[in-house]
């Protein structure tokens, strides 16, 4: 992996953890995803239109199809993630979702993209699997109904991460869609998909913007920016390197959840996150 790709993915990990922390802190509901997305589309419109004006990219039926697919996959991801945050703590949902994502992405890259990770990388994938078991299986974590729901949401979110990673990798590297255009176009599609949900909860949407403007704008700015960095790295780096390296944010998420959100079971969660991070490192260098 080049130094540029490494820097982009590491910076993205920090931004990704930050917006997840903001969403968790305000206990964001599913209809809030529309508010995040709508504001993002407005904020990033000048940048996207500038890219279109300067580079004049081809945006035909194929490109629109991939933007639509991105919109569907990321909408599902957002709704599943927010559902997990309502059911459980950040330091449970975030590491589990972000840990299963690269594991599934690596398997899919082997089967579908013909990538061949080394034994060292496969060892890293095994460590991620072990850390997921340690993180989720305990009397305290698995005994309550809320925790069980959170685990299900987190695993589904991880699956969605793998799906959109492979889809978007193909979009930016094979189809040639500019990362900013893909994220912005996909964001407009997400806004359209989520509009009925927002309309049904319009008073709550307005109240959320009034009571938590900083968090809402923070998510709207940081979420697309973090993913644009990842998409840029995916243009010239393999999925089996980028996807695992993103999960440096696992440790950041565990620290945030236990230190700033007062979530319990600190030792087990930090230990599992540390093992998961070791697995990610092995995947990256392998």
C-alpha positions in Angstrom: 0.0 0.0 0.0 1.3 3.5 -0.9 2.0 6.1 1.7 -0.9 8.2 0.3 -3.4 5.4 0.6 -2.2 4.7 4.1 -2.6 8.3 5.1 -6.0 8.6 3.6 -7.4 5.5 5.3 -5.9 6.4 8.7 -7.3 9.9 8.6 -10.7 8.5 7.5 -10.7 6.2 10.5 -10.4 9.1 12.9 -13.2 11.0 11.1 -15.4 7.9 11.0 -15.1 7.3 14.7 -15.9 11.0 15.4 -19.2 11.1 13.5 -20.2 7.7 15.0 -19.6 9.2 18.4 -21.8 12.3 17.5 -24.6 10.1 16.2 -24.5 7.9 19.3 -24.4 10.9 21.7 -27.7 12.3 20.4 -29.2 8.8 20.1 -29.9 9.4 16.4 -33.1 7.8 15.1 -33.6 6.3 11.6 -35.3 9.4 10.3 -32.2 11.5 11.4 -30.3 9.7 8.6 -32.3 11.8 6.1 -31.3 15.0 7.9 -27.6 14.0 7.8 -27.9 13.0 4.1 -29.8 16.1 3.0 -27.4 18.5 4.7 -24.4 16.6 3.3 -25.8 16.9 -0.2 -26.1 20.7 0.2 -22.7 21.1 1.9 -20.8 19.1 -0.7 -22.7 20.3 -3.8 -20.2 23.1 -4.6 -17.3 20.6 -4.5 -19.1 18.0 -6.6 -20.3 20.5 -9.1 -16.7 21.9 -9.3 -15.4 18.5 -10.1 -18.0 18.1 -12.8 -17.2 21.5 -14.3 -13.5 21.0 -14.3 -13.1 17.3 -15.2 -16.4 16.9 -17.3 -16.7 13.2 -16.4 -19.0 10.9 -18.3 -22.2 10.3 -16.3 -24.3 7.8 -18.3 -26.7 5.0 -17.5 -23.9 2.8 -16.1 -22.6 5.4 -13.8 -26.1 6.3 -12.6 -26.7 2.6 -12.0 -23.7 2.3 -9.7 -24.7 5.5 -7.9 -28.2 4.1 -7.3 -26.7 0.8 -6.0 -24.4 2.8 -3.7 -27.5 4.7 -2.4 -29.4 1.6 -1.6 -26.5 -0.2 0.1 -25.4 2.9 2.2 -29.0 3.6 3.2 -29.3 0.0 4.5 -26.0 0.4 6.3 -27.0 3.7 7.9 -30.4 2.4 9.2 -28.8 -0.8 10.6 -26.1 1.1 12.3 -28.4 3.6 13.9 -30.7 0.6 15.0 -27.7 -0.9 16.7 -26.8 2.3 18.5 -30.4 2.5 19.9 -30.2 -1.1 21.1 -26.7 -1.2 22.6 -23.5 0.7 23.4 -21.0 2.3 21.0 -18.1 0.1 22.3 -20.2 -3.0 21.6 -21.9 -2.1 18.2 -19.0 -0.2 16.7 -16.2 -2.7 17.0 -18.4 -5.6 16.1 -19.8 -4.0 13.0 -16.5 -2.6 11.9 -14.7 -5.9 12.7 -17.0 -8.2 10.7 -16.9 -5.8 7.7 -13.3 -6.3 6.7 -13.4 -10.0 7.5 -16.3 -10.5 5.1 -14.7 -8.1 2.6 -11.5 -10.2 2.6 -13.4 -13.4 2.0 -15.3 -11.8 -0.8 -12.2 -10.3 -2.3 -10.7 -13.8 -2.4 -13.7 -15.4 -4.0 -14.9 -12.7 -6.3 -11.9 -10.5 -7.1 -9.2 -13.2 -7.2 -7.1 -11.6 -4.4 -4.7 -13.9 -2.6 -3.8 -12.7 0.9 -0.7 -14.2 2.6 -0.8 -16.6 5.5 0.0 -13.6 7.7 -3.1 -11.8 6.5 -5.2 -14.9 7.1 -3.9 -15.0 10.6 -5.1 -11.5 11.0 -8.5 -12.4 9.8 -8.6 -15.2 12.4 -7.7 -12.8 15.2 -10.6 -10.6 14.2 -12.9 -13.5 14.4 -11.6 -14.4 17.9 -11.9 -10.9 19.1 -15.5 -10.7 17.9 -16.3 -13.8 20.0 -14.6 -12.2 23.0 -16.4 -8.9 22.5 -19.9 -10.3 22.2 -20.0 -13.4 24.3 -20.2 -12.9 28.0 -22.9 -13.1 30.7 -23.4 -9.4 30.7 -23.2 -8.8 26.9 -25.4 -11.8 25.9 -27.8 -12.0 28.8 -30.0 -9.1 27.9 -32.5 -8.7 25.1 -31.1 -5.3 24.2 -27.6 -6.6 23.8 -28.8 -9.5 21.6 -30.6 -7.0 19.4 -27.5 -4.9 19.2 -25.3 -7.8 18.2 -27.7 -8.8 15.4 -27.8 -5.2 14.2 -24.0 -5.0 14.3 -23.5 -8.2 12.4 -25.9 -7.1 9.7 -24.1 -3.8 9.5 -20.8 -5.6 9.0 -22.3 -7.5 6.1 -23.5 -4.3 4.6 -20.1 -2.8 4.9 -18.6 -5.7 2.9 -21.2 -5.3 0.2 -20.8 -1.6 -0.3 -17.0 -1.8 -0.1 -16.9 -4.3 -3.0 -19.6 -2.4 -5.0 -17.9 1.0 -4.5 -14.4 -0.4 -5.2 -15.6 -1.6 -8.6 -17.4 1.8 -9.2 -14.3 3.9 -8.6 -11.6 1.6 -10.1 -13.3 -0.2 -12.9 -16.1 2.1 -13.9 -14.0 5.2 -13.2 -16.5 7.3 -11.2 -14.8 10.1 -9.4 -15.0 9.4 -5.6 -16.6 12.8 -4.9 -19.2 12.3 -7.6 -20.0 8.7 -6.3 -20.4 9.9 -2.7 -22.5 12.9 -3.7 -24.6 11.1 -6.2 -25.2 8.3 -3.8 -26.1 10.8 -1.1 -28.8 12.3 -3.3 -30.1 8.8 -3.8 -30.1 8.1 -0.1 -32.0 11.3 0.5 -34.7 10.3 -1.9 -35.0 6.8 -0.3 -35.2 8.3 3.2 -37.6 11.1 2.3 -40.8 9.2 3.2 -39.4 8.3 6.6 -38.4 11.9 7.3 -41.9 13.1 6.2 -43.5 10.7 8.6 -41.5 12.1 11.5 -41.1 15.7 10.3 -41.8 17.4 13.7 -39.0 15.2 15.2 -36.6 16.1 12.3 -37.2 19.8 12.9 -36.8 19.4 16.6 -33.5 17.5 16.2 -32.0 20.2 14.0 -33.1 22.8 16.6 -31.8 21.0 19.7 -28.6 19.4 18.3 -27.4 21.5 15.4 -23.7 21.0 16.1 -23.9 17.2 16.1 -26.2 17.1 13.1 -23.9 19.3 11.0 -20.8 17.4 12.3 -22.2 14.1 11.0 -23.2 15.7 7.8 -19.7 17.0 7.2 -17.6 14.2 8.6 -19.4 11.2 7.3 -19.0 12.0 3.5 -15.5 13.3 4.0 -14.4 10.1 5.7 -15.7 8.0 3.0 -14.4 10.1 0.1 -11.0 9.5 1.6 -11.6 5.7 1.5 -13.0 5.8 -2.0 -9.9 7.7 -3.2 -7.7 5.1 -1.6 -9.8 2.3 -3.3 -9.0 3.8 -6.7 -5.4 2.5 -6.6 -5.3 0.1 -3.6 -6.8 -3.4 -3.1 -9.9 -4.1 -1.1 -8.0 -6.6 1.1 -5.7 -3.8 2.2 -8.0 -0.8 2.5 -11.0 -2.5 4.2 -9.0 -4.0 7.1 -6.9 -0.8 7.6 -10.0 1.2 8.1 -10.6 -0.7 11.3 -7.9 1.2 13.1 -11.0 3.1 14.2 -12.1 0.1 16.3 -9.7 1.1 19.1 -10.7 4.7 18.8 -14.4 3.7 19.1 -13.7 1.5 22.1 -11.9 4.3 23.9 -14.7 6.8 23.1 -17.5 4.5 24.2 -15.9 3.5 27.5 -14.3 6.7 28.5 -16.7 9.4 27.2 -20.1 7.6 27.1 -19.6 5.7 30.4 -20.3 2.3 29.0 -19.4 -0.6 31.2 -17.3 -3.8 30.9 -14.2 -1.8 30.1 -11.6 -4.5 30.4 -13.2 -7.1 28.2 -14.2 -4.6 25.5 -10.8 -2.9 25.3 -9.0 -6.3 25.3 -11.2 -7.5 22.5 -10.7 -4.3 20.5 -6.9 -4.6 21.0 -6.9 -8.2 19.6 -9.1 -7.0 16.7 -6.7 -4.2 16.0 -3.7 -6.7 16.0 -5.6 -8.7 13.4 -6.2 -5.7 11.3 -2.5 -4.9 11.4 -1.6 -8.4 10.2 -4.2 -8.2 7.5 -2.7 -4.9 6.3 1.0 -5.9 6.2 0.2 -9.4 5.0 
